[in-house]
Amino acid sequence: MKHRVESLSLDLTFALSKPWTILFGPSGSGKTTVLRTIAGFVHPHTCTLIYGPRDRILVSTEDRLFLPAYQRPIRTAAQAARLFPNRNVKDNVKYGMGGSSHAQAEQEILEQIMHLMRLTTLADRQPNELSGGEKQRVTVARAVAAAVAFDGVEKALLLLDEPFAGLDSVLRDELAIALRDWLSRWKIPVLSVSHDVGECHLLNAEVIRMAEGQVMEQGPAATVLAQERERLLARLG
């Protein structure tokens, strides 16, 4: 993939093979742009993007192929919470689940994700009645529910841009582990963005370390982020 945004040029190649992969790097390294490109919100200058067991081509600039975002087997949650202001929490989460082969189980899926993301008691609230952290949890829950209910040959890829930002560390840890385990049972692959070393280790994720628009290293969190972890521990004494 090659893409230029403002003064940053992205030039990278990677493959996803683990249940949960994290794009890790400093602000401005291109992590969010990668997610937006995969989702179909960005038109790259040069890119080949293939997904699924049948190697479905989503983007091939060489062949002038660009599959629109709404046709891609991808569901995403941005870092900034975006909710429908005229829908309550439950209806916001439910949006995007309709018409799938999981129709009979949709209510059960909805209840499970509402419980998992600690939203059950907030089900009837409107977005303007929520805190920033609560809005973020609803945004993530909506993307997760849509990914699980996706009706296609392949499983939907779930893209999460700093899904646990703004949450206290205890709640973040509890939600991260619960979400990882629940998505694993549904076999939903995840590509997320983070600059939190602890979060990467907690999820036991595959890590793609980025810098200045390039992939510097890819592998298990314990290997790729070993130096960052030691520096963090040293600062903490």
C-alpha positions in Angstrom: 0.0 0.0 0.0 1.3 3.5 -0.9 -0.6 6.5 0.1 0.2 10.2 0.8 -1.7 12.3 3.3 -0.5 15.8 4.0 3.3 15.4 4.6 3.1 11.7 5.4 3.7 9.0 2.8 2.6 5.5 3.7 4.6 2.7 2.1 3.9 -0.6 3.8 3.1 -4.3 3.3 1.7 -6.7 5.9 -0.6 -9.7 6.3 -3.1 -10.5 9.1 -3.0 -14.1 10.3 -3.8 -13.8 14.1 -7.2 -13.3 15.8 -6.2 -9.9 17.1 -3.6 -7.6 15.5 -2.6 -4.2 16.8 -1.1 -1.3 14.8 1.3 0.3 17.3 3.2 3.5 17.0 3.4 7.1 17.8 0.9 9.7 16.8 1.3 10.6 13.1 2.8 7.3 12.1 -0.2 6.5 9.8 -2.1 3.9 11.9 -5.6 5.5 11.5 -5.0 6.1 7.8 -4.3 2.4 7.4 -7.6 1.5 9.0 -9.5 4.1 6.9 -7.9 2.7 3.7 -8.9 -0.9 4.5 -12.4 0.3 5.4 -12.7 2.1 2.0 -12.8 5.6 3.3 -9.5 6.6 1.6 -8.4 6.1 -2.0 -4.7 5.1 -2.0 -2.4 6.0 -4.9 -1.0 2.5 -5.1 -2.6 -0.4 -3.3 -3.5 -4.1 -3.5 -5.9 -5.2 -0.7 -7.0 -8.8 -0.4 -9.2 -10.3 2.2 -10.9 -13.6 3.1 -10.4 -17.3 2.5 -11.1 -16.9 -1.2 -8.6 -14.0 -1.6 -11.3 -11.5 -2.5 -9.7 -8.4 -4.0 -11.0 -5.2 -2.3 -8.6 -2.8 -3.9 -6.2 -3.1 -6.9 -5.2 0.2 -8.2 -3.2 -1.6 -11.0 -6.5 -3.1 -12.2 -8.5 0.1 -11.4 -10.6 -1.9 -8.9 -11.9 -0.1 -5.8 -14.7 -1.9 -3.9 -16.9 0.7 -2.1 -16.9 0.7 1.7 -20.5 -0.5 2.0 -19.7 -3.6 -0.1 -16.7 -4.7 1.9 -16.8 -7.4 4.6 -15.5 -4.9 7.1 -17.1 -3.2 10.2 -15.3 -0.3 11.9 -15.4 1.9 15.0 -13.6 5.3 14.8 -11.8 6.7 17.8 -14.2 9.6 18.0 -17.7 8.3 19.1 -20.3 8.9 16.4 -23.9 8.0 17.5 -27.3 8.5 16.0 -28.6 11.4 18.2 -32.3 10.3 17.7 -31.7 6.6 18.7 -31.2 5.3 22.3 -28.3 3.2 23.3 -29.9 -0.1 22.4 -31.0 1.0 19.0 -27.6 2.5 18.2 -26.0 -0.8 19.0 -28.6 -2.7 17.1 -28.1 -0.6 13.9 -26.5 -2.7 11.1 -27.5 -6.1 12.4 -30.7 -6.5 10.4 -31.2 -8.9 7.5 -28.5 -11.4 8.4 -28.5 -15.2 8.5 -28.3 -14.7 12.3 -31.7 -13.2 12.4 -33.2 -15.6 14.9 -30.2 -15.1 17.2 -29.9 -11.3 16.8 -31.6 -10.6 20.1 -29.3 -12.9 21.9 -26.2 -11.3 20.2 -27.5 -7.9 21.1 -28.1 -8.8 24.8 -24.6 -10.4 25.0 -22.8 -7.4 23.6 -24.8 -5.0 25.7 -23.9 -7.0 28.8 -20.2 -7.4 27.8 -19.7 -3.6 27.2 -21.6 -2.7 30.4 -24.4 -1.0 28.6 -27.5 -2.9 29.8 -28.4 -0.3 32.4 -28.0 2.5 29.8 -30.1 0.8 27.1 -32.9 3.5 27.1 -30.7 6.5 27.4 -30.1 9.0 24.5 -26.6 9.9 23.4 -26.8 13.4 24.9 -27.3 11.7 28.3 -24.0 9.7 28.1 -20.5 10.5 29.2 -17.6 10.4 26.7 -16.5 7.0 27.8 -20.0 5.6 27.6 -20.4 6.9 24.1 -17.2 5.2 23.1 -18.4 1.9 24.5 -21.6 2.2 22.5 -19.7 3.0 19.3 -17.5 -0.1 19.8 -20.5 -2.3 20.7 -22.3 -1.2 17.5 -19.3 -2.2 15.3 -18.9 -5.5 17.1 -22.6 -6.4 16.8 -22.6 -5.6 13.1 -19.4 -7.7 12.6 -20.9 -10.7 14.4 -24.2 -10.5 12.5 -22.5 -10.0 9.1 -23.9 -12.4 6.4 -21.2 -13.4 4.0 -18.9 -16.2 2.9 -16.1 -14.8 5.0 -16.2 -13.4 8.5 -16.2 -9.7 8.8 -13.0 -8.0 9.7 -13.4 -5.7 12.7 -11.4 -2.4 12.7 -11.2 -0.6 16.0 -9.3 2.7 16.4 -8.2 3.0 20.0 -11.3 1.2 21.3 -10.5 1.6 24.9 -9.3 5.2 24.9 -10.7 7.3 27.7 -11.5 4.4 30.0 -10.0 3.9 33.4 -7.4 1.1 33.5 -9.5 -1.3 35.5 -12.5 -1.1 33.2 -10.2 -1.1 30.1 -8.6 -4.4 31.2 -11.9 -6.0 32.0 -13.5 -5.0 28.7 -10.5 -5.8 26.6 -10.2 -9.4 27.9 -13.9 -10.0 27.7 -14.2 -8.6 24.2 -11.2 -10.6 23.0 -12.6 -13.9 24.3 -16.1 -13.2 23.0 -14.9 -12.3 19.5 -12.6 -15.3 19.5 -15.7 -17.6 20.0 -17.3 -16.0 16.9 -14.0 -16.2 15.0 -14.1 -12.5 14.2 -10.6 -11.1 13.3 -9.7 -7.8 14.7 -7.3 -5.1 13.6 -7.0 -2.3 16.1 -4.9 0.8 16.8 -3.1 1.5 20.0 -0.1 3.2 21.5 -0.6 1.5 24.9 2.1 -1.1 25.6 0.1 -2.6 28.4 -3.0 -3.0 26.2 -1.0 -4.9 23.6 0.4 -7.3 26.2 -3.0 -7.7 27.9 -4.6 -8.8 24.6 -1.7 -11.1 23.8 -1.9 -9.6 20.3 0.1 -9.7 17.2 1.7 -6.3 16.9 2.7 -4.3 13.8 5.0 -1.6 14.9 4.8 1.5 12.7 6.9 4.6 12.4 6.8 7.4 9.8 4.4 5.5 7.6 6.3 2.2 7.4 6.2 -1.2 9.1 9.2 -1.5 11.3 8.5 -4.9 12.8 5.7 -7.5 13.1 5.3 -10.3 15.6 4.0 -11.2 19.1 3.7 -8.2 21.5 6.2 -9.8 23.9 8.8 -9.7 21.2 8.0 -6.5 19.2 7.4 -4.3 22.3 10.1 -5.8 24.6 12.2 -2.6 24.5 9.1 -0.3 24.9 8.0 -2.4 27.9 11.5 -2.1 29.6 11.6 1.6 29.1 8.1 2.0 30.6 9.1 -0.1 33.6 12.2 1.9 34.0 10.2 5.1 34.1 7.9 3.6 36.7 10.9 2.7 38.8 
